[in-house]
Amino acid sequence: MAPEPPTSVVNESATTQSDPSTPGVNKSYDTFTPFDRLALEFNDDLEYASIELSEKQTRKILKAKSGRKQYLPGQPRIRLDKTHGHNVDANKDPLLEYLEKCHSTKGLDELLPWMRYIFVQTPSYTHIMPLHHQKSHAREVKVSENPGLHLVWYYELIFIKPIPAYFYSQAFWVFLENANKELYGACLGFIRSYYMLIQYEIDFHEACNLHLIPVKGNGELPTYEEWCEFIEPFARVGDAHVNRRYHYGELRLTRINRAAMLFKFSLAYFHIYPQWGSFLEHTLAPIITVFAVCSVVLNSMQVSLAVMEVKGEDFTITGAWNSFMDASLWFPVIVNLSIAVILVASLFGMGIMGLKDLFRGNSVRRRKKRGDPSAGTRSHGMVW
């Protein structure tokens, strides 16, 4: 078991919430304390400072300490030494834009309220199997930096996003909480999921082999004991402090795709095989199975009616057989109508999606000709 966090981690306001005398408080929900600070900081290259935007408004900025590497730990593309306009305007801050791209789960947050209608699993963040146990379900771990795929599984695959090195810095968490509360909740939920993923030492070593855990500021991997101390404060974060996606644990990609199709009118949330042939193969397979069953039923009906015809007058048609004959008359009509409706709907849907792709491509070309720098930057395969 991981060591108990120091007393500085416990938030006094949360302790007050868990008072049994407080009316209307869900004891099993609010006793979780919000994250306050790291129990163990593995990277101290960053620091934050407050700048004054107006007389009554200040904002924290993130920067690298003097003499340290002047970029976000683990990501040299994001420089922290360019002070002109950096970390000042939240709407144009390249650091926040990068963090939004790497940690925002807005797509899933919008889909999850609808997924209750297609039998999505219970909204519990503890529904996460330890990393070593994924192999018991014949799942292969695919490392992906896409935040919308973290802990999403598809048959024998499960996607897991690695922890970024800047999560090791206390200054980063202070900055993010001040800069963007929604993104802060997404990051808290993400790192909390690792408390469930890495429950045993074998999970820790597997995570290191998969490069899910970054090195410390000194270039060395943490030990298992150090990891337990680092992750412990995040285990005390309740659902009230994270975004909607991380109220859940592992999510099934097939159901997410179905929700995107039914409620967002998108072809899918994410295509593992982004080709028409693969899409039709996976979509039509269950429909073909249903029609195969219907074909067996129709053949059985045909055999029964043939036997009745052979027996002729010697066969007494009772009330039950009358009902059977009526069903034999109308069931083929219903099946044929269903096939016709599905074929028309499929052709119509394929036509609509083809036109949608055509118009999107033409739109990107026109925007590029006008000099729009954001044209065509949308990630391929996510929420089509």
N, C-alpha and C positions, 0 to 999 in steps of 0.2 A: 504493500500500500504506500502511496506517496506520502511524504511527511506533511504534517500540518503547517499551514501558512503562518507567517508571523502575524501578530495582532494588528499591525498597520494595514493589513489587507481588508479587514472587516470594516464595513462602512456603518457608522453609527445610525444613520437614518434607516438602514435596512434592519438593524437590530431592534429599533423601535417598532417597525412594521410587524415583526414576528411576536410582539407582545400578545399573549393570549387574551388579555383584557380589551384589546382593540377590536371594536365591533366591525363586522363586515369584511374581515380580512381572511383570505384563503390561506390557511397556515402552511399547506404543502407547496404553495406557489410562491409566496412572498418571503419565505425564510431564506431564499437564495439571495446572496448579497451581490450588488453590482460590482464589476471589476474596478479596482481602485489603483493598484500598482503591481508591477512585477515583483514576485518574491525573489527572483534571481535574474539579473540583467546580463545577457551574454554579449551584448554589443553596446558600447558606450561612445560610438563615433558621432552620435547626433546630439543636438541640443535645440531648445526652442527659446524664442524670445517674443515679447509682446510689442506690437506696433500700434500706434494710435491712428485710427481711421477718421475719427471725429472727436469732439469733446467728450462724448459719452460712450463711444464705441472703440474697443480695442480688439485686436486679433492676434493670435499666436502664429508665428512662422517657424518653419523647420529649417535647420541649417546644419552643416557639418562643422565639427569643432576645428579650431585652428590646428594645422599640422596633420589632420586626418584626411582620408580620401574624400574629395569634395563631390561625392555623389551618393545617391540612395544606396545603402548597403545591399549588395547582391544585384544591383541594377545600374551599371555604369552609364546607361543611356540617359538616366534622369539626373542631371547635374543640379547641385545645390549651391554652386558658387556664382550663379548668374543672378545677381541681386535686383537687376532692373525689372520691375514688375513681377518678380517672383514671389509667390505666396501672399500676394496682396489682394488681388481681385479673385474671389472664389469662383467666379464664372469663367475666368480665363486662365486659372492657375494650371500650368502643365503638370505639376505634381499631383494635384487632385484629379485631373483628367486621367492620368495614368492609373491612379488608385481606383478610380471609378471603373475603368476598363478591366482591371485585374480582380476586383472584389465585389462589384455590384451584381446582385441577382434579381434585378427588377423583372426580367422576363418570367422567372419562376414565381416571384411574389404575386404577379398578376394572374398567373394560371392556377395557383393553389386553391383559391376560393371555389373554383369551378370543379376541381378534381374530386370533391366529395361526392359528386354525382356519378362518378365512374369507379367507385369503390377504391379510392386511394387509401393507403394504410393509415393507421392511427397517428395523429399528429403528436409524436413523442420523439424528442431528440435522442433518447436513449436507444432507439431502434437502429443501432449501428453495431455490426459485428466487428470484433477485434480483427486486426489485419491478418493475423495468421489463420483465422477461421474462414477467411474468404476462400481459401483453397479447398475447404471442406465442401463448398458449393460449386467447385470446379470453376471458380471465377479467376480470370486473369486480370491483374491490376494494370490499368493504362494510366500513366501519369499525364495529366493535362493541366495547362495553366488557365483553362477556361473556367471561370467561377460558376457558370451555369451548369457545368457538368460534374462538379464535385459531389461524390457519393451518389451518382446516378448510375444504375446498372442496367445492362441489356444482355439477357441470357448468360453467356459465359464471360462477360466483360463487366468491369466496374471501373469508373473513372475517379481518380483522386487527384486533387490539386496539392502541390507541395507547399510547404510553409515558406514564405519569403524571409530573407535574413533580417529585414528591418523590423519584423515583429519582435525581435530580441531586444529592441531599444525602448526604454521607458519614455524617452522624449517623443518618439513617434506616436505612442498611444495618447499622450497628453495633447499633442498637436491635432491628431485626428478627431478626438472628442470635441475639441473646440471648433474645428473647421467644418465638419460634416457629420451630424448625428446619425443620419441614415446609413452612411458608409461605415461609421464606427460600429453600429449594431451588426452590420453584415460581417465585419472583420471579427467581432467578438464571437458571433455564432460559428464562423468558420474555424477559429482556433479552438473553440469549445468542442467541436466535433472530434478533434484529435485526442481529447481526453478519453473518448470512447474507442477510437481506433487503436490507440496504443495503451493497452491495459496490462500487458505482461512484457517481460524483457525480450521475449522472442519477437513480439510486435515491434519493439524499438529497433532491434537489429535488422529486421526486415525493412522497416521504414528507412533506415540508413542506407541499406543496399539499393533501395529504389530511389534514393536521393530526395526523399520527401522531407527530410530534416536538414536544414542548412548548417553550415559550420558557424562557429562562434567568431567573434571579432578577431581572435588570435589565429584563426585558420584551422582550428581543431574542432572535431565533433564533440558535443557534450556527452557525458557519461549518462547511463540510465538513471542514476541517482540524481544527477543535476537536472535531467529532463523532468523527472517527477516533481521536483521542487519548482521548476519553471512553470509547468502546466497547471499546477494545483489552483492558483487563483482563478483561472478561467472555468474550472469545474464548479465554482460557486456562483456562476452567472446564471440567472433565471431567464425564462422566455420573455419576460417583460423588457429585457434589455437587448434582445437580438431581433433581427428582422424575421419576417414570416417564414422564409424558406428554412431557416434553422430551427423552427419549431418542430420540424420533421427530421428524421434521420436519413436512411437510404431511400431513394425514390426510383421507381421503375420507369425506364425510358418509354416503353411501349404505351403506358398509360398517360404519360406527359404528352407524347405525340398525339394521342387520341383526343386529349383535352384541347390541344392547340388546334386540331382540325375541327372539332365540334363547336368550340366557343370563341376561337380567335380567327376562324376561317383561314388558317394557314395550312400548308401542305404537311408540315410537321414542325416540332420544336427543334429537333436536331436529327439530321440524316447521317447515319454511320456510313451508308453507301449512297451517296448523293447522285444517283442515276435513276432515270425513269424506269428502266427494267427492274432494278432492285426494289424500287418503291412499289410497283405493281405486283411484283412477286410476293412481297410481304403483305400487301393490302388484300389481294385477291385470294390468297391461300385459305383463310378461314371461310370466305364466301363459297369457294369451290368445294370445301369440305361439307358445308351445309347442303349444297345442291347434290353432292354425291349421296348423302343420306336420303334426301328427297327422292333421288333416282331409285334407290333400293326400295323405298316405300311404294313408289309407283309400280315397280316391277312386281312387288308382292300383291298389290291390288289387282294387277292385270292377271296374275296367275289365279287368284281367287275367283275373279269374274269368269275366266275361261273354264274353271271347274264347274261353276254354276251352269254355264251354257251346255257343257257336256252332259250333265245330269238331266237337264231339260225339265220335263214335267214331273219327274220323280222327286225333284228337289223342292221342298216347301219353303217359300220366302216368308220369313217371320218379320216382326217389327225391327229386330236388331239388324237383320240382313238388309232390310229396306234402308236403314240409316247408313249401312256400309256402302250400298250402291250409290246413295246420294253423295257420300264423301268421295267415292271413286270418280264420280262425275265432276265434282267441283274442285277437288284437290289439284288435278293436273292444270286446270285453268288458273288457279292461284299461283302455282309454281311458275308457269309460263309468263304470267303477268309480272311476277317478282323478278324473273330473269330479265325481262324487257326493261323494267324500271331501273334495275341496277346497271344494265348496259348503257342506257341513255344517260343516267347520272354520272357514270364513269367517263363516258366520252365528253359530256358537258364539262365535268370537273377538269379533265385533262386539257380541254380547249381553253378553259379559263386560266389555268395555271401557265399554259404555254403563252397565252397573250400577256399574262402578268409578267413573265420573265422577259418577253420581247419588249414591252413598254418600259420595264425597269432598265434594261440595257440601253435603250434609246435615250431614256432620261439621263442616265449617267454620262452618255456621250455628249448630250447637249450641255449639261452642267460643266463638263470638262472644257468644252469650247468657250464657255463664258468665264472660265478661270476659277470655278468653284473648287477650293482645295479639299473640301470634304466629300467630293463626289467619289462614289465607289469604295468608301472606307468601311462599309458595313461588313462584319465577319461573315464569311461564307458558311452556310449550313445551319445557322442559328435562327430560329423562328422565321421560316420562309413565308 
